[in-house]
Structure formats: structure tokens, C-alpha cells
Amino acid sequence: MKGFYNRTFYDIGKWLLAAVLAAAIIIWIFGDSWLPWIPDCAFEKVTGLYCPGCGGTRAVIALFQGHFIKSFIYHPAVLYTFIVYCIFMTRMFLLKHFGIGKEKDGRILVFVYIGIGIVLVQWIVKLILLIGYGIHVI
């Protein structure tokens, strides 16, 4: 069972890389002209409030276009996830194929929990700005 989390996340990460590359190609070719086809957030439509993922699509597009600060402002978890993903996948690739590094199983879960915390904090901040001050940040 040693290395279960790392192997699982690494295997998922390889499939995710293929999906991200496909999305990056679509965004590179079409830009953000396809955004009107994405349905509006159901949570926001019903409640009038942001959901925890609001801004995520815009953040991904900004990230793919090289606008890192804009991506962070839209949804900080996207940039955080991108950085953690790149580091983790590079580390696991070097470990698996070249034996470079040590396997520290379960450590990735700490980064997952940090990511969940970032999502919750940004959601609360956006809700405070929206409800308390009437500021729409997305």
C-alpha cells in the first residue's frame, strides 16, 4: 500500500494533463469566444450569491493566456492548483522514471487540504464583498 496516494494522484494527473492540453488548444484557437455557450451558474441564479467555484473558468482562461495575476484575482485556487500540479507531476516523473528523489506518500493530501482552504477563504471574501459592500468581483 506504500505510495498509494502518490500513484493514484500521478495516474489521475496524467489524464488531467491530456484534458488540460486539449482545453489549452481550444482556448488558444478560439480565445474566450465560446464562453457564452457555458451555462450560467445555477447556484448564483437561485441565490444571487457566488458559489465556491465562481470565477474558476475565467481564472483558467486567464492562466492559459498567461495572465497570472488576473487568474489569481478571479480564483486563487486555480493558480495554486496549477503550481502544485506542476511540482508534483515533475517530482513523480523524476522519481518513477529516473529514481531521483524520495517518495513521501500522503504528503500530497496536505496540499489538497490547503487547496480546499483556499477555495473556502476566497468564497467567503467574495461573499463579504458582495453582501457587505455590493462589490461584484467577477
N, CA, C and O atoms as a GROMACS GRO file, in nm:
protein
  552
    1MET      N    1   0.083  -0.120   0.000
    1MET     CA    2   0.000   0.000   0.000
    1MET      C    3   0.087   0.126   0.000
    1MET      O    4   0.036   0.238  -0.012
    2LYS      N    5   0.219   0.108   0.014
    2LYS     CA    6   0.308   0.224   0.015
    2LYS      C    7   0.301   0.296  -0.119
    2LYS      O    8   0.310   0.233  -0.225
    3GLY      N    9   0.286   0.426  -0.114
    3GLY     CA   10   0.282   0.507  -0.234
    3GLY      C   11   0.145   0.512  -0.299
    3GLY      O   12   0.133   0.560  -0.412
    4PHE      N   13   0.042   0.465  -0.232
    4PHE     CA   14  -0.093   0.460  -0.290
    4PHE      C   15  -0.142   0.597  -0.332
    4PHE      O   16  -0.186   0.614  -0.446
    5TYR      N   17  -0.135   0.696  -0.244
    5TYR     CA   18  -0.185   0.830  -0.277
    5TYR      C   19  -0.106   0.893  -0.390
    5TYR      O   20  -0.163   0.950  -0.483
    6ASN      N   21   0.026   0.882  -0.381
    6ASN     CA   22   0.109   0.941  -0.486
    6ASN      C   23   0.082   0.877  -0.621
    6ASN      O   24   0.068   0.946  -0.722
    7ARG      N   25   0.075   0.742  -0.625
    7ARG     CA   26   0.048   0.674  -0.752
    7ARG      C   27  -0.089   0.710  -0.806
    7ARG      O   28  -0.105   0.732  -0.925
    8THR      N   29  -0.188   0.715  -0.717
    8THR     CA   30  -0.324   0.748  -0.760
    8THR      C   31  -0.330   0.889  -0.818
    8THR      O   32  -0.384   0.909  -0.927
    9PHE      N   33  -0.275   0.987  -0.746
    9PHE     CA   34  -0.276   1.125  -0.795
    9PHE      C   35  -0.191   1.139  -0.921
    9PHE      O   36  -0.225   1.219  -1.009
   10TYR      N   37  -0.083   1.064  -0.932
   10TYR     CA   38   0.001   1.070  -1.052
   10TYR      C   39  -0.075   1.015  -1.173
   10TYR      O   40  -0.070   1.074  -1.281
   11ASP      N   41  -0.146   0.904  -1.154
   11ASP     CA   42  -0.225   0.846  -1.264
   11ASP      C   43  -0.338   0.940  -1.306
   11ASP      O   44  -0.363   0.958  -1.425
   12ILE      N   45  -0.406   0.998  -1.209
   12ILE     CA   46  -0.511   1.096  -1.240
   12ILE      C   47  -0.450   1.217  -1.310
   12ILE      O   48  -0.508   1.272  -1.403
   13GLY      N   49  -0.334   1.258  -1.264
   13GLY     CA   50  -0.265   1.374  -1.319
   13GLY      C   51  -0.227   1.357  -1.465
   13GLY      O   52  -0.229   1.454  -1.540
   14LYS      N   53  -0.194   1.236  -1.506
   14LYS     CA   54  -0.162   1.212  -1.647
   14LYS      C   55  -0.286   1.234  -1.734
   14LYS      O   56  -0.276   1.293  -1.842
   15TRP      N   57  -0.400   1.186  -1.690
   15TRP     CA   58  -0.525   1.208  -1.765
   15TRP      C   59  -0.564   1.356  -1.764
   15TRP      O   60  -0.612   1.410  -1.863
   16LEU      N   61  -0.541   1.418  -1.650
   16LEU     CA   62  -0.571   1.560  -1.638
   16LEU      C   63  -0.484   1.642  -1.733
   16LEU      O   64  -0.530   1.740  -1.791
   17LEU      N   65  -0.359   1.602  -1.749
   17LEU     CA   66  -0.269   1.672  -1.841
   17LEU      C   67  -0.324   1.668  -1.984
   17LEU      O   68  -0.319   1.768  -2.055
   18ALA      N   69  -0.376   1.553  -2.025
   18ALA     CA   70  -0.433   1.541  -2.159
   18ALA      C   71  -0.554   1.634  -2.174
   18ALA      O   72  -0.569   1.700  -2.277
   19ALA      N   73  -0.639   1.640  -2.072
   19ALA     CA   74  -0.757   1.727  -2.077
   19ALA      C   75  -0.715   1.874  -2.078
   19ALA      O   76  -0.774   1.954  -2.150
   20VAL      N   77  -0.616   1.909  -1.998
   20VAL     CA   78  -0.568   2.047  -1.992
   20VAL      C   79  -0.506   2.089  -2.126
   20VAL      O   80  -0.527   2.202  -2.171
   21LEU      N   81  -0.431   2.001  -2.186
   21LEU     CA   82  -0.372   2.034  -2.317
   21LEU      C   83  -0.481   2.054  -2.422
   21LEU      O   84  -0.472   2.145  -2.504
   22ALA      N   85  -0.583   1.970  -2.420
   22ALA     CA   86  -0.695   1.987  -2.513
   22ALA      C   87  -0.765   2.121  -2.489
   22ALA      O   88  -0.796   2.193  -2.584
   23ALA      N   89  -0.789   2.154  -2.362
   23ALA     CA   90  -0.853   2.282  -2.329
   23ALA      C   91  -0.765   2.400  -2.369
   23ALA      O   92  -0.815   2.500  -2.418
   24ALA      N   93  -0.635   2.387  -2.347
   24ALA     CA   94  -0.544   2.496  -2.384
   24ALA      C   95  -0.545   2.519  -2.534
   24ALA      O   96  -0.540   2.633  -2.580
   25ILE      N   97  -0.552   2.412  -2.612
   25ILE     CA   98  -0.557   2.426  -2.758
   25ILE      C   99  -0.687   2.495  -2.799
   25ILE      O  100  -0.685   2.582  -2.886
   26ILE      N  101  -0.798   2.455  -2.738
   26ILE     CA  102  -0.927   2.517  -2.770
   26ILE      C  103  -0.925   2.666  -2.736
   26ILE      O  104  -0.971   2.749  -2.814
   27ILE      N  105  -0.871   2.699  -2.618
   27ILE     CA  106  -0.864   2.840  -2.578
   27ILE      C  107  -0.768   2.917  -2.668
   27ILE      O  108  -0.793   3.033  -2.701
   28TRP      N  109  -0.659   2.854  -2.708
   28TRP     CA  110  -0.562   2.920  -2.797
   28TRP      C  111  -0.626   2.949  -2.932
   28TRP      O  112  -0.604   3.055  -2.990
   29ILE      N  113  -0.704   2.853  -2.983
   29ILE     CA  114  -0.767   2.870  -3.115
   29ILE      C  115  -0.884   2.967  -3.110
   29ILE      O  116  -0.894   3.058  -3.192
   30PHE      N  117  -0.973   2.947  -3.014
   30PHE     CA  118  -1.099   3.023  -3.011
   30PHE      C  119  -1.100   3.139  -2.913
   30PHE      O  120  -1.194   3.219  -2.914
   31GLY      N  121  -0.998   3.151  -2.828
   31GLY     CA  122  -0.997   3.256  -2.726
   31GLY      C  123  -1.111   3.232  -2.628
   31GLY      O  124  -1.137   3.119  -2.588
   32ASP      N  125  -1.178   3.338  -2.589
   32ASP     CA  126  -1.291   3.322  -2.497
   32ASP      C  127  -1.425   3.343  -2.567
   32ASP      O  128  -1.526   3.372  -2.502
   33SER      N  129  -1.426   3.329  -2.701
   33SER     CA  130  -1.550   3.348  -2.776
   33SER      C  131  -1.653   3.240  -2.748
   33SER      O  132  -1.771   3.259  -2.776
   34TRP      N  133  -1.612   3.127  -2.693
   34TRP     CA  134  -1.703   3.017  -2.663
   34TRP      C  135  -1.768   3.031  -2.526
   34TRP      O  136  -1.856   2.952  -2.491
   35LEU      N  137  -1.727   3.129  -2.448
   35LEU     CA  138  -1.782   3.145  -2.313
   35LEU      C  139  -1.934   3.164  -2.308
   35LEU      O  140  -1.997   3.113  -2.215
   36PRO      N  141  -1.995   3.234  -2.402
   36PRO     CA  142  -2.142   3.248  -2.395
   36PRO      C  143  -2.215   3.114  -2.401
   36PRO      O  144  -2.330   3.106  -2.359
   37TRP      N  145  -2.150   3.010  -2.451
   37TRP     CA  146  -2.215   2.879  -2.459
   37TRP      C  147  -2.217   2.808  -2.324
   37TRP      O  148  -2.294   2.714  -2.305
   38ILE      N  149  -2.134   2.851  -2.231
   38ILE     CA  150  -2.132   2.789  -2.098
   38ILE      C  151  -2.253   2.839  -2.020
   38ILE      O  152  -2.275   2.960  -2.012
   39PRO      N  153  -2.331   2.748  -1.963
   39PRO     CA  154  -2.449   2.793  -1.888
   39PRO      C  155  -2.409   2.873  -1.764
   39PRO      O  156  -2.302   2.854  -1.707
   40ASP      N  157  -2.498   2.963  -1.724
   40ASP     CA  158  -2.473   3.042  -1.604
   40ASP      C  159  -2.472   2.952  -1.481
   40ASP      O  160  -2.527   2.842  -1.482
   41CYS      N  161  -2.410   2.999  -1.377
   41CYS     CA  162  -2.402   2.924  -1.251
   41CYS      C  163  -2.542   2.911  -1.190
   41CYS      O  164  -2.607   3.012  -1.163
   42ALA      N  165  -2.586   2.789  -1.170
   42ALA     CA  166  -2.720   2.764  -1.114
   42ALA      C  167  -2.730   2.816  -0.971
   42ALA      O  168  -2.834   2.870  -0.932
   43PHE      N  169  -2.624   2.801  -0.893
   43PHE     CA  170  -2.623   2.848  -0.755
   43PHE      C  171  -2.643   2.999  -0.751
   43PHE      O  172  -2.722   3.050  -0.671
   44GLU      N  173  -2.572   3.070  -0.837
   44GLU     CA  174  -2.583   3.216  -0.840
   44GLU      C  175  -2.721   3.260  -0.890
   44GLU      O  176  -2.776   3.358  -0.842
   45LYS      N  177  -2.775   3.187  -0.986
   45LYS     CA  178  -2.908   3.220  -1.037
   45LYS      C  179  -3.014   3.206  -0.929
   45LYS      O  180  -3.103   3.290  -0.918
   46VAL      N  181  -3.005   3.101  -0.849
   46VAL     CA  182  -3.106   3.074  -0.747
   46VAL      C  183  -3.090   3.165  -0.626
   46VAL      O  184  -3.188   3.221  -0.576
   47THR      N  185  -2.966   3.181  -0.578
   47THR     CA  186  -2.943   3.255  -0.453
   47THR      C  187  -2.902   3.400  -0.474
   47THR      O  188  -2.920   3.483  -0.384
   48GLY      N  189  -2.846   3.432  -0.590
   48GLY     CA  190  -2.792   3.566  -0.612
   48GLY      C  191  -2.654   3.583  -0.552
   48GLY      O  192  -2.598   3.693  -0.552
   49LEU      N  193  -2.597   3.474  -0.501
   49LEU     CA  194  -2.465   3.477  -0.439
   49LEU      C  195  -2.367   3.395  -0.522
   49LEU      O  196  -2.407   3.311  -0.603
   50TYR      N  197  -2.239   3.420  -0.502
   50TYR     CA  198  -2.137   3.341  -0.569
   50TYR      C  199  -2.131   3.201  -0.510
   50TYR      O  200  -2.156   3.182  -0.391
   51CYS      N  201  -2.096   3.104  -0.594
   51CYS     CA  202  -2.070   2.969  -0.543
   51CYS      C  203  -1.919   2.959  -0.517
   51CYS      O  204  -1.845   3.048  -0.558
   52PRO      N  205  -1.872   2.854  -0.451
   52PRO     CA  206  -1.728   2.841  -0.425
   52PRO      C  207  -1.643   2.835  -0.551
   52PRO      O  208  -1.524   2.866  -0.546
   53GLY      N  209  -1.702   2.795  -0.664
   53GLY     CA  210  -1.625   2.784  -0.787
   53GLY      C  211  -1.637   2.902  -0.880
   53GLY      O  212  -1.573   2.904  -0.985
   54CYS      N  213  -1.718   3.001  -0.843
   54CYS     CA  214  -1.739   3.117  -0.932
   54CYS      C  215  -1.605   3.186  -0.960
   54CYS      O  216  -1.527   3.215  -0.870
   55GLY      N  217  -1.582   3.210  -1.088
   55GLY     CA  218  -1.457   3.272  -1.132
   55GLY      C  219  -1.355   3.170  -1.178
   55GLY      O  220  -1.252   3.207  -1.235
   56GLY      N  221  -1.382   3.042  -1.156
   56GLY     CA  222  -1.287   2.937  -1.192
   56GLY      C  223  -1.261   2.928  -1.341
   56GLY      O  224  -1.146   2.914  -1.383
   57THR      N  225  -1.366   2.935  -1.421
   57THR     CA  226  -1.349   2.927  -1.566
   57THR      C  227  -1.270   3.046  -1.618
   57THR      O  228  -1.179   3.030  -1.700
   58ARG      N  229  -1.303   3.164  -1.569
   58ARG     CA  230  -1.228   3.283  -1.610
   58ARG      C  231  -1.082   3.273  -1.566
   58ARG      O  232  -0.992   3.315  -1.638
   59ALA      N  233  -1.060   3.217  -1.447
   59ALA     CA  234  -0.924   3.202  -1.396
   59ALA      C  235  -0.843   3.106  -1.483
   59ALA      O  236  -0.725   3.131  -1.509
   60VAL      N  237  -0.905   2.998  -1.526
   60VAL     CA  238  -0.835   2.902  -1.612
   60VAL      C  239  -0.800   2.966  -1.746
   60VAL      O  240  -0.689   2.950  -1.796
   61ILE      N  241  -0.894   3.039  -1.803
   61ILE     CA  242  -0.869   3.105  -1.931
   61ILE      C  243  -0.757   3.208  -1.916
   61ILE      O  244  -0.667   3.216  -2.001
   62ALA      N  245  -0.762   3.287  -1.810
   62ALA     CA  246  -0.656   3.387  -1.786
   62ALA      C  247  -0.521   3.318  -1.767
   62ALA      O  248  -0.419   3.367  -1.816
   63LEU      N  249  -0.519   3.206  -1.697
   63LEU     CA  250  -0.396   3.131  -1.676
   63LEU      C  251  -0.340   3.081  -1.809
   63LEU      O  252  -0.220   3.094  -1.834
   64PHE      N  253  -0.425   3.023  -1.894
   64PHE     CA  254  -0.381   2.974  -2.024
   64PHE      C  255  -0.333   3.086  -2.115
   64PHE      O  256  -0.250   3.063  -2.203
   65GLN      N  257  -0.384   3.205  -2.095
   65GLN     CA  258  -0.342   3.319  -2.176
   65GLN      C  259  -0.221   3.390  -2.116
   65GLN      O  260  -0.173   3.489  -2.172
   66GLY      N  261  -0.170   3.339  -2.003
   66GLY     CA  262  -0.050   3.395  -1.942
   66GLY      C  263  -0.074   3.511  -1.848
   66GLY      O  264   0.021   3.578  -1.807
   67HIS      N  265  -0.199   3.537  -1.813
   67HIS     CA  266  -0.233   3.645  -1.720
   67HIS      C  267  -0.245   3.589  -1.578
   67HIS      O  268  -0.355   3.563  -1.530
   68PHE      N  269  -0.132   3.570  -1.514
   68PHE     CA  270  -0.128   3.501  -1.385
   68PHE      C  271  -0.195   3.581  -1.273
   68PHE      O  272  -0.264   3.524  -1.189
   69ILE      N  273  -0.175   3.711  -1.271
   69ILE     CA  274  -0.235   3.794  -1.166
   69ILE      C  275  -0.387   3.798  -1.184
   69ILE      O  276  -0.462   3.787  -1.087
   70LYS      N  277  -0.430   3.812  -1.306
   70LYS     CA  278  -0.573   3.812  -1.336
   70LYS      C  279  -0.634   3.678  -1.294
   70LYS      O  280  -0.743   3.674  -1.236
   71SER      N  281  -0.566   3.570  -1.324
   71SER     CA  282  -0.612   3.436  -1.285
   71SER      C  283  -0.625   3.426  -1.133
   71SER      O  284  -0.724   3.373  -1.082
   72PHE      N  285  -0.526   3.477  -1.063
   72PHE     CA  286  -0.529   3.474  -0.916
   72PHE      C  287  -0.647   3.553  -0.861
   72PHE      O  288  -0.712   3.511  -0.765
   73ILE      N  289  -0.674   3.667  -0.921
   73ILE     CA  290  -0.785   3.751  -0.874
   73ILE      C  291  -0.919   3.683  -0.899
   73ILE      O  292  -1.008   3.687  -0.813
   74TYR      N  293  -0.935   3.620  -1.015
   74TYR     CA  294  -1.060   3.551  -1.045
   74TYR      C  295  -1.086   3.435  -0.948
   74TYR      O  296  -1.195   3.422  -0.893
   75HIS      N  297  -0.982   3.352  -0.928
   75HIS     CA  298  -0.997   3.238  -0.838
   75HIS      C  299  -0.859   3.188  -0.800
   75HIS      O  300  -0.796   3.118  -0.879
   76PRO      N  301  -0.810   3.221  -0.680
   76PRO     CA  302  -0.673   3.187  -0.642
   76PRO      C  303  -0.644   3.038  -0.639
   76PRO      O  304  -0.528   2.997  -0.654
   77ALA      N  305  -0.745   2.956  -0.620
   77ALA     CA  306  -0.722   2.811  -0.614
   77ALA      C  307  -0.674   2.756  -0.749
   77ALA      O  308  -0.605   2.654  -0.752
   78VAL      N  309  -0.710   2.820  -0.859
   78VAL     CA  310  -0.669   2.773  -0.992
   78VAL      C  311  -0.518   2.786  -1.007
   78VAL      O  312  -0.451   2.691  -1.049
   79LEU      N  313  -0.464   2.901  -0.974
   79LEU     CA  314  -0.319   2.921  -0.985
   79LEU      C  315  -0.245   2.831  -0.886
   79LEU      O  316  -0.142   2.772  -0.919
   80TYR      N  317  -0.297   2.821  -0.763
   80TYR     CA  318  -0.237   2.734  -0.663
   80TYR      C  319  -0.234   2.589  -0.712
   80TYR      O  320  -0.132   2.520  -0.701
   81THR      N  321  -0.346   2.543  -0.765
   81THR     CA  322  -0.354   2.405  -0.814
   81THR      C  323  -0.259   2.382  -0.929
   81THR      O  324  -0.196   2.276  -0.938
   82PHE      N  325  -0.247   2.479  -1.018
   82PHE     CA  326  -0.155   2.468  -1.131
   82PHE      C  327  -0.010   2.453  -1.082
   82PHE      O  328   0.064   2.369  -1.133
   83ILE      N  329   0.029   2.533  -0.986
   83ILE     CA  330   0.166   2.528  -0.934
   83ILE      C  331   0.192   2.396  -0.863
   83ILE      O  332   0.295   2.331  -0.887
   84VAL      N  333   0.100   2.355  -0.776
   84VAL     CA  334   0.117   2.228  -0.703
   84VAL      C  335   0.119   2.112  -0.801
   84VAL      O  336   0.200   2.019  -0.788
   85TYR      N  337   0.031   2.116  -0.900
   85TYR     CA  338   0.025   2.009  -1.002
   85TYR      C  339   0.159   1.998  -1.075
   85TYR      O  340   0.212   1.888  -1.090
   86CYS      N  341   0.213   2.110  -1.120
   86CYS     CA  342   0.340   2.107  -1.194
   86CYS      C  343   0.453   2.051  -1.109
   86CYS      O  344   0.532   1.969  -1.156
   87ILE      N  345   0.461   2.094  -0.986
   87ILE     CA  346   0.567   2.046  -0.897
   87ILE      C  347   0.550   1.897  -0.869
   87ILE      O  348   0.646   1.821  -0.879
   88PHE      N  349   0.428   1.856  -0.835
   88PHE     CA  350   0.401   1.716  -0.802
   88PHE      C  351   0.429   1.625  -0.921
   88PHE      O  352   0.496   1.523  -0.907
   89MET      N  353   0.378   1.661  -1.039
   89MET     CA  354   0.395   1.575  -1.156
   89MET      C  355   0.542   1.566  -1.198
   89MET      O  356   0.588   1.459  -1.237
   90THR      N  357   0.614   1.676  -1.189
   90THR     CA  358   0.757   1.673  -1.222
   90THR      C  359   0.832   1.585  -1.123
   90THR      O  360   0.915   1.503  -1.162
   91ARG      N  361   0.802   1.602  -0.996
   91ARG     CA  362   0.867   1.522  -0.892
   91ARG      C  363   0.838   1.373  -0.908
   91ARG      O  364   0.929   1.291  -0.898
   92MET      N  365   0.712   1.339  -0.934
   92MET     CA  366   0.675   1.198  -0.950
   92MET      C  367   0.735   1.139  -1.079
   92MET      O  368   0.775   1.023  -1.080
   93PHE      N  369   0.741   1.219  -1.185
   93PHE     CA  370   0.801   1.171  -1.310
   93PHE      C  371   0.948   1.138  -1.288
   93PHE      O  372   0.996   1.033  -1.330
   94LEU      N  373   1.020   1.229  -1.222
   94LEU     CA  374   1.162   1.206  -1.196
   94LEU      C  375   1.183   1.085  -1.104
   94LEU      O  376   1.276   1.007  -1.124
   95LEU      N  377   1.096   1.070  -1.006
   95LEU     CA  378   1.107   0.956  -0.914
   95LEU      C  379   1.076   0.825  -0.986
   95LEU      O  380   1.150   0.727  -0.971
   96LYS      N  381   0.969   0.823  -1.062
   96LYS     CA  382   0.925   0.700  -1.126
   96LYS      C  383   1.017   0.656  -1.239
   96LYS      O  384   1.046   0.537  -1.253
   97HIS      N  385   1.064   0.749  -1.320
   97HIS     CA  386   1.141   0.713  -1.438
   97HIS      C  387   1.292   0.718  -1.420
   97HIS      O  388   1.365   0.651  -1.493
   98PHE      N  389   1.340   0.798  -1.325
   98PHE     CA  390   1.485   0.811  -1.308
   98PHE      C  391   1.532   0.780  -1.166
   98PHE      O  392   1.652   0.780  -1.140
   99GLY      N  393   1.438   0.754  -1.075
   99GLY     CA  394   1.475   0.722  -0.938
   99GLY      C  395   1.529   0.840  -0.859
   99GLY      O  396   1.595   0.821  -0.758
  100ILE      N  397   1.501   0.961  -0.906
  100ILE     CA  398   1.550   1.082  -0.840
  100ILE      C  399   1.449   1.126  -0.736
  100ILE      O  400   1.332   1.148  -0.768
  101GLY      N  401   1.492   1.140  -0.611
  101GLY     CA  402   1.404   1.186  -0.505
  101GLY      C  403   1.356   1.073  -0.416
  101GLY      O  404   1.388   0.956  -0.439
  102LYS      N  405   1.279   1.109  -0.316
  102LYS     CA  406   1.222   1.012  -0.222
  102LYS      C  407   1.070   1.019  -0.230
  102LYS      O  408   1.013   1.126  -0.252
  103GLU      N  409   1.008   0.904  -0.210
  103GLU     CA  410   0.862   0.902  -0.211
  103GLU      C  411   0.811   0.928  -0.070
  103GLU      O  412   0.845   0.857   0.025
  104LYS      N  413   0.732   1.031  -0.057
  104LYS     CA  414   0.672   1.069   0.071
  104LYS      C  415   0.521   1.060   0.054
  104LYS      O  416   0.455   1.159   0.022
  105ASP      N  417   0.468   0.941   0.076
  105ASP     CA  418   0.327   0.918   0.049
  105ASP      C  419   0.238   0.993   0.147
  105ASP      O  420   0.270   1.008   0.265
  106GLY      N  421   0.128   1.041   0.095
  106GLY     CA  422   0.031   1.111   0.178
  106GLY      C  423   0.056   1.259   0.189
  106GLY      O  424  -0.031   1.334   0.232
  107ARG      N  425   0.174   1.302   0.151
  107ARG     CA  426   0.208   1.444   0.161
  107ARG      C  427   0.122   1.529   0.068
  107ARG      O  428   0.092   1.644   0.098
  108ILE      N  429   0.083   1.470  -0.044
  108ILE     CA  430   0.000   1.544  -0.141
  108ILE      C  431  -0.134   1.579  -0.079
  108ILE      O  432  -0.195   1.680  -0.116
  109LEU      N  433  -0.181   1.499   0.015
  109LEU     CA  434  -0.310   1.528   0.079
  109LEU      C  435  -0.307   1.660   0.154
  109LEU      O  436  -0.408   1.730   0.161
  110VAL      N  437  -0.193   1.696   0.209
  110VAL     CA  438  -0.179   1.825   0.278
  110VAL      C  439  -0.206   1.938   0.179
  110VAL      O  440  -0.275   2.034   0.212
  111PHE      N  441  -0.152   1.925   0.059
  111PHE     CA  442  -0.172   2.028  -0.043
  111PHE      C  443  -0.317   2.032  -0.092
  111PHE      O  444  -0.368   2.138  -0.127
  112VAL      N  445  -0.382   1.916  -0.094
  112VAL     CA  446  -0.524   1.911  -0.130
  112VAL      C  447  -0.606   1.987  -0.026
  112VAL      O  448  -0.694   2.066  -0.060
  113TYR      N  449  -0.577   1.963   0.102
  113TYR     CA  450  -0.649   2.033   0.209
  113TYR      C  451  -0.622   2.183   0.206
  113TYR      O  452  -0.712   2.263   0.232
  114ILE      N  453  -0.500   2.222   0.175
  114ILE     CA  454  -0.469   2.366   0.161
  114ILE      C  455  -0.551   2.425   0.047
  114ILE      O  456  -0.604   2.535   0.060
  115GLY      N  457  -0.563   2.352  -0.064
  115GLY     CA  458  -0.643   2.398  -0.177
  115GLY      C  459  -0.789   2.416  -0.139
  115GLY      O  460  -0.852   2.514  -0.179
  116ILE      N  461  -0.844   2.323  -0.063
  116ILE     CA  462  -0.981   2.335  -0.015
  116ILE      C  463  -0.996   2.459   0.073
  116ILE      O  464  -1.095   2.531   0.063
  117GLY      N  465  -0.898   2.483   0.157
  117GLY     CA  466  -0.898   2.603   0.242
  117GLY      C  467  -0.896   2.730   0.159
  117GLY      O  468  -0.967   2.826   0.191
  118ILE      N  469  -0.816   2.733   0.054
  118ILE     CA  470  -0.810   2.850  -0.034
  118ILE      C  471  -0.946   2.875  -0.099
  118ILE      O  472  -0.991   2.989  -0.108
  119VAL      N  473  -1.010   2.768  -0.145
  119VAL     CA  474  -1.143   2.782  -0.207
  119VAL      C  475  -1.242   2.843  -0.108
  119VAL      O  476  -1.317   2.934  -0.143
  120LEU      N  477  -1.242   2.792   0.014
  120LEU     CA  478  -1.336   2.843   0.114
  120LEU      C  479  -1.308   2.988   0.152
  120LEU      O  480  -1.400   3.068   0.164
  121VAL      N  481  -1.182   3.022   0.170
  121VAL     CA  482  -1.146   3.159   0.208
  121VAL      C  483  -1.183   3.257   0.097
  121VAL      O  484  -1.242   3.362   0.124
  122GLN      N  485  -1.150   3.224  -0.028
  122GLN     CA  486  -1.182   3.317  -0.137
  122GLN      C  487  -1.333   3.330  -0.152
  122GLN      O  488  -1.382   3.437  -0.185
  123TRP      N  489  -1.407   3.223  -0.128
  123TRP     CA  490  -1.553   3.227  -0.138
  123TRP      C  491  -1.610   3.321  -0.032
  123TRP      O  492  -1.697   3.403  -0.061
  124ILE      N  493  -1.560   3.308   0.090
  124ILE     CA  494  -1.607   3.394   0.200
  124ILE      C  495  -1.574   3.540   0.171
  124ILE      O  496  -1.657   3.628   0.192
  125VAL      N  497  -1.453   3.567   0.124
  125VAL     CA  498  -1.413   3.705   0.092
  125VAL      C  499  -1.502   3.762  -0.018
  125VAL      O  500  -1.548   3.876  -0.007
  126LYS      N  501  -1.527   3.684  -0.123
  126LYS     CA  502  -1.614   3.732  -0.231
  126LYS      C  503  -1.756   3.757  -0.181
  126LYS      O  504  -1.819   3.854  -0.222
  127LEU      N  505  -1.806   3.671  -0.093
  127LEU     CA  506  -1.941   3.690  -0.039
  127LEU      C  507  -1.947   3.814   0.050
  127LEU      O  508  -2.045   3.888   0.046
  128ILE      N  509  -1.844   3.837   0.129
  128ILE     CA  510  -1.840   3.957   0.214
  128ILE      C  511  -1.840   4.083   0.126
  128ILE      O  512  -1.912   4.178   0.153
  129LEU      N  513  -1.758   4.081   0.020
  129LEU     CA  514  -1.754   4.197  -0.070
  129LEU      C  515  -1.889   4.217  -0.140
  129LEU      O  516  -1.934   4.330  -0.157
  130LEU      N  517  -1.954   4.108  -0.178
  130LEU     CA  518  -2.082   4.117  -0.248
  130LEU      C  519  -2.194   4.161  -0.155
  130LEU      O  520  -2.267   4.255  -0.185
  131ILE      N  521  -2.207   4.092  -0.042
  131ILE     CA  522  -2.318   4.120   0.051
  131ILE      C  523  -2.295   4.248   0.130
  131ILE      O  524  -2.384   4.332   0.141
  132GLY      N  525  -2.175   4.261   0.183
  132GLY     CA  526  -2.147   4.375   0.271
  132GLY      C  527  -2.126   4.507   0.200
  132GLY      O  528  -2.163   4.613   0.251
  133TYR      N  529  -2.065   4.501   0.081
  133TYR     CA  530  -2.027   4.626   0.015
  133TYR      C  531  -2.085   4.640  -0.125
  133TYR      O  532  -2.066   4.744  -0.190
  134GLY      N  533  -2.156   4.538  -0.173
  134GLY     CA  534  -2.214   4.545  -0.306
  134GLY      C  535  -2.113   4.542  -0.419
  134GLY      O  536  -2.143   4.586  -0.530
  135ILE      N  537  -1.994   4.490  -0.391
  135ILE     CA  538  -1.888   4.485  -0.490
  135ILE      C  539  -1.890   4.350  -0.560
  135ILE      O  540  -1.874   4.246  -0.496
  136HIS      N  541  -1.910   4.352  -0.692
  136HIS     CA  542  -1.905   4.230  -0.772
  136HIS      C  543  -1.763   4.213  -0.821
  136HIS      O  544  -1.712   4.297  -0.894
  137VAL      N  545  -1.699   4.105  -0.780
  137VAL     CA  546  -1.559   4.084  -0.816
  137VAL      C  547  -1.543   3.993  -0.937
  137VAL      O  548  -1.431   3.972  -0.983
  138ILE      N  549  -1.651   3.940  -0.988
  138ILE     CA  550  -1.640   3.853  -1.106
  138ILE      C  551  -1.714   3.918  -1.221
  138ILE      O  552  -1.719   3.863  -1.330
   0.00000   0.00000   0.00000
